[in-house]
Amino acid sequence: MDKKKKLLAGFGTVAVLVAGYFLYEHMMYVTTDNAQVEAHSVMIAAKVGGYINAVHINEGMKVKKGDVLIEIDDRDYQNHLRQIKGELASLEAKKRDADKNLRRISELFSKGVVSQQQFDGTTTSLAEVKAKYEAVSAQVAQAELNFQNTKILAPSDGFIAKRAAEVGQLASPGVPLVGFVDAGERWVTANFKETEIEGVVPGKKVNIDVDAISGHSFVGVVESVSSATGATFTLLPPDNATGNFTKVVQRVPVKIRFENVTAEQVETLKAGLSAFVKVHKH
């Protein structure tokens, strides 16, 4: 009988300890596993059209800012640039001649040798040449920009997440060719229940466990709490005025910034990884 009492007392003690632990956790922390690692990512597209001559990247490759990722056939753009530069050189010569002619006419006009009509005509001719020169100068600048854009460069240090370009493929302006992830900042977007968000405020310390990285817990800090729930900006936000109202606990996105992560850890913190976060309420 005494043995049975001791056993029940032991179970009771364990139950009290477990209940106390969960109560402490509830009071001191708020947690969620509805969280993902985020990074600055972008789909890089060509600014000009043309056939792809070279692709210098593969998925997973690390690149530096300014590295050439893809090269588009530049012969058409180079020929156009030469043609426009030739037109500009011709207009530049005409502009110099028109300017000299105006100076001569102005001197003769001051002496009363030429008429007002001749002076006005010369002034108008110079203005027209200058206008054409400015217009063609802009075309040259655009042609140079188009020629430079035949080489698609890395916008910053980062990683190639997706490659959708092959040699011989016809690139079109605005059509994505490369999925790029920046090598800099990493953060977690955690979605907390509206009933738990009260103690989550900017500046609170956070413990972050990433599912794909076992044996290491990251430290972070709450950077911002969204001013709207996740459902607010969906394609079809719920309309509770229809009469078909069903209460659903909403989720509030919270941005959590990683603290003191190394460059090597950034490489392992891939965008989209699932995470478990624990926010210190006190």
C-alpha positions in Angstrom: 0.0 0.0 0.0 2.9 2.4 0.9 4.5 1.6 -2.4 1.3 2.5 -4.3 1.1 5.7 -2.4 4.7 6.6 -3.2 4.1 5.8 -6.9 1.0 8.0 -7.0 2.8 10.8 -5.1 5.6 10.5 -7.7 3.2 10.8 -10.6 1.6 13.7 -8.9 4.9 15.5 -8.5 5.8 14.9 -12.1 2.4 16.2 -13.2 2.8 19.3 -11.1 6.2 19.9 -12.5 5.0 19.5 -16.1 2.1 21.7 -15.5 4.3 24.3 -13.9 6.7 24.2 -16.8 4.0 24.7 -19.4 2.5 27.5 -17.3 5.9 29.2 -17.1 6.5 28.8 -20.8 3.0 30.3 -21.5 3.7 33.3 -19.2 7.2 34.0 -20.3 7.2 33.1 -24.1 5.0 33.1 -27.1 5.9 30.6 -29.8 4.9 29.6 -33.3 6.1 27.2 -36.0 4.3 29.2 -38.7 7.5 31.0 -39.7 9.8 31.2 -42.6 13.3 32.5 -43.3 13.2 35.4 -45.7 15.9 37.2 -47.9 16.0 39.9 -50.5 15.3 37.9 -53.7 14.5 39.0 -57.2 13.9 37.5 -60.6 16.4 39.1 -63.0 15.1 39.8 -66.5 16.8 41.1 -69.7 16.3 44.8 -70.5 16.9 44.2 -74.2 15.9 41.4 -76.5 18.2 39.1 -78.5 19.6 35.6 -78.7 21.6 34.5 -75.7 25.3 33.9 -76.6 26.7 32.8 -73.2 25.4 31.7 -69.8 28.0 31.9 -67.0 26.0 30.6 -64.1 24.5 27.5 -62.6 22.0 27.1 -59.8 23.5 27.4 -56.3 26.5 29.4 -57.6 27.8 32.3 -55.5 28.4 35.5 -57.4 29.9 38.9 -56.7 28.3 42.3 -57.6 28.9 43.2 -61.2 29.7 39.6 -62.3 28.4 38.9 -65.8 25.6 36.3 -65.6 24.3 36.2 -69.1 25.5 37.6 -72.5 23.0 38.5 -75.3 24.1 38.9 -78.9 25.2 42.5 -79.1 25.9 42.9 -82.9 22.7 44.6 -83.7 23.1 47.0 -80.8 26.7 47.7 -81.7 25.9 48.4 -85.3 23.1 50.8 -84.3 25.4 52.6 -81.9 28.0 53.1 -84.7 25.3 54.5 -87.0 23.9 56.9 -84.4 27.4 58.1 -83.5 28.1 58.8 -87.2 25.0 60.9 -87.4 26.0 62.8 -84.3 29.5 63.5 -85.7 27.9 64.9 -88.9 25.6 67.1 -86.8 28.4 68.2 -84.7 30.3 69.5 -87.8 27.1 71.2 -89.0 26.7 72.8 -85.6 30.2 74.2 -85.7 29.7 75.6 -89.2 26.3 77.1 -88.2 27.9 78.7 -85.1 30.7 80.3 -87.2 28.2 81.5 -89.8 26.1 83.1 -87.1 29.1 84.9 -85.7 30.0 86.3 -89.2 26.4 87.3 -89.9 26.1 89.0 -86.5 29.2 91.1 -87.2 27.9 92.1 -90.6 24.5 92.8 -89.2 26.0 95.1 -86.6 27.6 97.1 -89.4 24.3 97.2 -91.4 25.7 95.0 -94.2 23.1 92.3 -94.0 19.3 92.5 -93.4 17.3 91.5 -90.4 15.8 88.7 -92.4 19.2 87.2 -93.1 20.2 87.4 -89.5 17.0 85.8 -88.3 17.4 83.0 -90.8 20.9 82.2 -89.7 19.8 82.2 -86.0 17.0 79.8 -86.8 19.3 77.5 -88.7 21.7 77.3 -85.8 18.8 76.6 -83.4 17.5 73.8 -85.6 20.9 72.2 -85.9 21.4 72.4 -82.1 17.9 70.8 -81.5 18.8 67.9 -83.9 22.2 67.5 -82.2 20.6 67.2 -78.7 18.0 64.7 -80.0 20.7 62.5 -81.6 22.9 62.8 -78.5 20.0 61.3 -76.5 19.7 58.5 -79.0 23.4 57.8 -78.7 23.1 57.7 -74.9 20.2 55.2 -75.2 22.0 53.1 -77.8 25.1 52.9 -75.5 22.8 51.9 -72.6 21.1 49.2 -74.8 24.6 47.9 -75.8 25.7 47.7 -72.1 22.4 45.9 -71.2 23.3 43.0 -73.5 25.4 41.8 -70.5 23.2 40.9 -67.5 25.1 41.6 -64.3 24.7 40.5 -60.7 23.0 43.4 -58.8 24.9 42.5 -55.6 26.8 39.7 -53.9 24.5 36.7 -53.8 23.4 33.3 -54.9 21.8 31.9 -58.1 18.6 30.2 -56.9 17.1 29.5 -60.4 18.5 29.5 -63.9 16.0 29.8 -66.8 18.4 30.7 -69.6 20.1 28.6 -72.2 22.5 29.4 -75.0 20.5 30.1 -78.2 17.4 31.0 -76.3 15.7 34.2 -77.4 15.6 36.6 -74.5 12.7 39.1 -74.3 12.6 42.3 -72.3 11.0 41.8 -68.9 10.9 37.9 -69.1 12.8 36.5 -66.0 15.9 34.6 -66.7 17.6 34.3 -63.3 16.3 33.8 -59.7 18.7 35.8 -57.5 19.0 35.8 -53.7 21.1 38.5 -52.0 23.9 37.4 -49.7 23.2 40.1 -47.1 20.3 40.4 -44.7 18.3 37.5 -43.4 15.1 37.7 -41.3 12.2 35.5 -40.3 8.6 36.3 -41.0 6.5 34.7 -38.2 2.7 34.6 -38.2 1.3 34.8 -34.6 -2.3 34.3 -33.6 -4.1 37.5 -32.8 -4.8 36.2 -29.3 -1.1 35.8 -28.6 0.3 39.0 -30.2 -0.1 41.3 -27.1 3.4 40.6 -25.7 5.2 40.7 -29.1 6.6 44.2 -29.6 9.7 45.6 -31.4 12.9 45.0 -29.4 11.9 41.7 -27.8 14.5 38.9 -27.8 13.7 35.9 -29.9 15.1 32.3 -30.1 15.0 30.9 -33.6 15.3 27.2 -34.6 15.5 26.5 -38.3 14.2 23.0 -39.2 17.0 22.4 -41.8 19.8 23.4 -39.4 19.9 21.0 -36.4 21.9 21.5 -33.3 22.0 25.3 -33.5 19.7 27.9 -32.2 19.9 31.4 -33.6 19.2 34.6 -31.7 17.0 37.4 -33.1 15.1 40.4 -32.2 11.6 41.6 -33.1 12.0 44.3 -35.7 8.4 45.2 -36.6 4.8 44.0 -36.2 2.6 44.3 -39.2 -0.3 46.8 -39.0 -2.6 44.3 -40.7 -3.4 40.6 -40.6 -2.3 38.3 -43.3 -5.9 38.1 -44.7 -6.2 41.8 -45.2 -4.2 41.9 -48.5 -5.2 38.6 -50.0 -6.7 38.6 -53.5 -10.2 38.0 -52.0 -10.3 39.3 -48.4 -13.1 37.9 -46.3 -16.3 40.0 -46.3 -17.9 39.6 -42.9 -20.9 41.7 -43.9 -22.3 39.0 -46.1 -24.1 37.3 -43.2 -22.0 34.1 -43.6 -19.7 35.1 -40.8 -17.5 32.4 -39.2 -14.9 33.6 -36.7 -11.4 32.5 -37.7 -8.4 33.4 -35.5 -6.3 35.7 -37.7 -2.6 35.7 -38.0 -0.4 38.8 -37.7 3.0 38.8 -39.5 6.0 39.7 -37.4 9.4 40.5 -38.8 12.3 39.1 -36.8 15.9 40.1 -37.6 18.7 37.6 -37.1 21.5 38.8 -34.8 25.2 38.1 -35.1 25.1 35.7 -38.1 28.2 35.0 -40.0 28.6 34.9 -43.8 28.8 31.1 -43.6 25.6 30.9 -41.6 23.9 33.2 -44.1 24.7 30.6 -46.8 22.8 28.0 -44.8 19.9 30.2 -44.1 18.2 29.7 -47.4 15.1 31.7 -48.2 11.9 29.8 -47.6 13.2 27.5 -44.8 10.7 26.7 -42.1 11.5 27.9 -38.6 10.2 27.8 -35.0 10.4 31.0 -33.0 10.1 31.8 -29.3 9.6 35.4 -28.3 10.6 36.5 -24.8 7.5 38.4 -23.5 9.4 39.6 -20.3 
